[in-house]
Amino acid sequence: MTDTFAEPDIINFGVLPAPVNALLQQGVVAYRDDPARADALFRQALRAAPDQLAVYFCLYKIHTYQGNLQDAHMVAQDGLREAARQAGWSTDWRQWWTGPELPDGPARFALYTLKALAFINLRQNRPDSAARKLAALKMLDPSGAVGWPVIAALAEGVMQDAHSDIQARIS
């Protein structure tokens, strides 16, 4: 027998202040039927706790899914800066370096968000910007642990499609 009044699946965002976690959980549920409400809840969480990286993740994800790429880009940039600050890294990702082990915590979030920015750049039809981020990720995360090889494959496909399109126009 199924409990029809069971709590919806709770997403583990890691250790967060309870009020911030509650806002994120409400935002996730709201996103299904009311993306604007989800955005408002996530932004409320961001105002309450601008140092909580999960909030940036929620915001840039929903805006990317909705195709609001300018908003997604801005929030991801803000999240990248906050993660870099927490990791003790430069806010300029071109100055980052890692050791032989993939970093954890805010540094890993920074790498993951750099990957997200590369994807957003592809969706914005900015393949050169995406390629620069992917080249940095190849050096920072040679094993591809944060998933950048998937985005690199998408970028390669975009470039091949563009090349084919140019060839067709020339012929």
C-alpha positions in Angstrom: 0.0 0.0 0.0 1.3 3.5 -0.9 1.2 6.4 1.4 -0.4 9.1 -0.6 0.5 11.7 1.9 4.2 10.9 1.9 6.7 13.8 1.8 8.1 14.4 -1.7 11.7 13.3 -2.2 14.0 15.7 -0.3 17.1 16.8 -2.2 20.3 16.6 -0.3 22.0 20.0 -0.8 24.5 19.3 1.9 24.9 21.1 5.2 22.8 24.3 5.0 21.0 26.5 7.5 17.5 25.0 8.0 15.7 28.1 6.7 17.8 28.1 3.5 17.3 24.4 2.9 13.6 24.8 3.4 13.5 27.6 0.7 15.5 25.4 -1.7 13.2 22.4 -1.1 10.2 24.6 -1.7 11.8 26.0 -4.8 12.5 22.5 -6.3 8.8 21.5 -5.7 7.5 24.8 -7.1 9.6 24.6 -10.2 7.4 21.9 -11.7 4.3 24.1 -11.8 5.5 27.6 -11.2 9.1 28.4 -12.3 8.6 32.1 -11.4 7.8 31.1 -7.8 10.8 28.8 -7.7 13.0 31.6 -8.9 11.6 33.9 -6.2 12.2 31.2 -3.5 15.8 30.6 -4.7 16.5 34.4 -4.8 15.1 34.7 -1.3 17.5 32.0 -0.2 20.4 33.8 -2.0 19.6 37.1 -0.1 19.5 35.2 3.2 22.7 33.2 2.6 24.9 34.5 -0.3 27.7 32.2 0.8 25.7 29.0 0.2 26.8 27.6 -3.1 23.8 25.3 -3.5 21.6 28.3 -4.0 23.6 29.5 -7.0 23.4 26.0 -8.4 19.6 25.9 -8.1 19.3 29.3 -9.8 21.6 28.8 -12.7 20.1 25.3 -13.3 16.5 26.5 -13.6 17.4 29.4 -15.8 19.5 27.2 -18.1 16.5 24.7 -18.3 14.1 27.6 -19.1 16.5 29.0 -21.8 17.0 32.2 -19.8 20.6 32.1 -20.6 21.5 35.7 -19.7 20.2 35.1 -16.2 21.8 31.7 -16.0 25.1 33.2 -17.0 25.0 36.0 -14.5 24.1 33.7 -11.6 26.7 31.1 -12.6 29.3 33.9 -12.7 28.3 35.0 -9.2 28.5 31.5 -8.0 31.9 31.0 -9.6 33.2 34.1 -7.8 31.8 33.0 -4.5 33.2 29.4 -4.8 36.6 30.8 -5.8 36.6 33.1 -2.8 35.7 30.2 -0.5 38.4 28.0 -2.1 41.0 30.8 -1.7 41.4 31.0 -5.5 41.5 34.0 -7.8 38.2 35.2 -9.1 39.8 34.9 -12.6 39.5 31.2 -13.5 42.4 31.6 -16.0 44.7 31.9 -13.0 43.5 28.7 -11.3 45.6 25.6 -10.7 45.0 22.3 -9.0 47.2 19.5 -7.7 47.2 15.9 -8.7 44.0 15.2 -6.7 40.7 16.8 -7.7 39.8 19.4 -5.1 36.7 19.0 -3.0 34.2 21.5 -1.5 34.1 25.0 -2.9 37.0 24.3 -5.3 35.1 21.4 -6.9 32.0 23.5 -7.1 34.0 26.2 -8.9 35.2 23.7 -11.4 31.6 22.3 -11.9 30.3 25.9 -12.3 33.0 26.6 -14.9 31.7 23.6 -16.8 28.2 24.9 -16.5 29.4 28.3 -17.9 31.0 26.5 -20.8 27.6 24.8 -21.5 25.7 28.1 -21.2 28.2 29.7 -23.6 27.5 27.0 -26.1 23.8 27.6 -25.8 24.5 31.4 -26.2 26.2 30.6 -29.5 29.6 31.6 -28.0 31.7 28.5 -28.9 35.0 30.3 -28.5 34.3 31.3 -25.0 33.1 27.8 -24.2 36.3 26.4 -25.7 38.5 28.5 -23.5 36.7 27.3 -20.4 36.9 23.7 -21.6 40.6 24.0 -22.3 41.1 25.2 -18.7 39.0 22.4 -17.3 41.1 19.9 -19.3 44.2 21.1 -17.4 42.5 21.6 -14.0 40.5 18.3 -14.1 42.3 15.9 -16.4 40.2 12.9 -15.4 37.0 14.8 -16.3 35.5 14.2 -12.9 33.2 17.2 -13.0 31.8 16.1 -16.3 33.4 18.6 -18.7 34.1 15.9 -21.4 30.4 15.7 -22.1 30.3 19.5 -22.7 33.5 19.2 -24.8 31.8 16.6 -27.0 28.8 18.9 -27.4 31.1 21.7 -28.3 32.8 19.5 -30.9 29.5 18.7 -32.4 28.5 22.4 -32.5 31.8 23.2 -34.3 31.4 20.4 -36.8 27.8 21.5 -37.5 29.0 25.1 -38.1 31.8 23.9 -40.3 29.4 21.8 -42.4 27.0 24.7 -42.6 29.9 27.0 -43.9 30.9 24.3 -46.4 27.4 24.0 -47.7 27.1 27.8 -48.2 30.4 27.8 -50.1 29.5 25.0 -52.4 
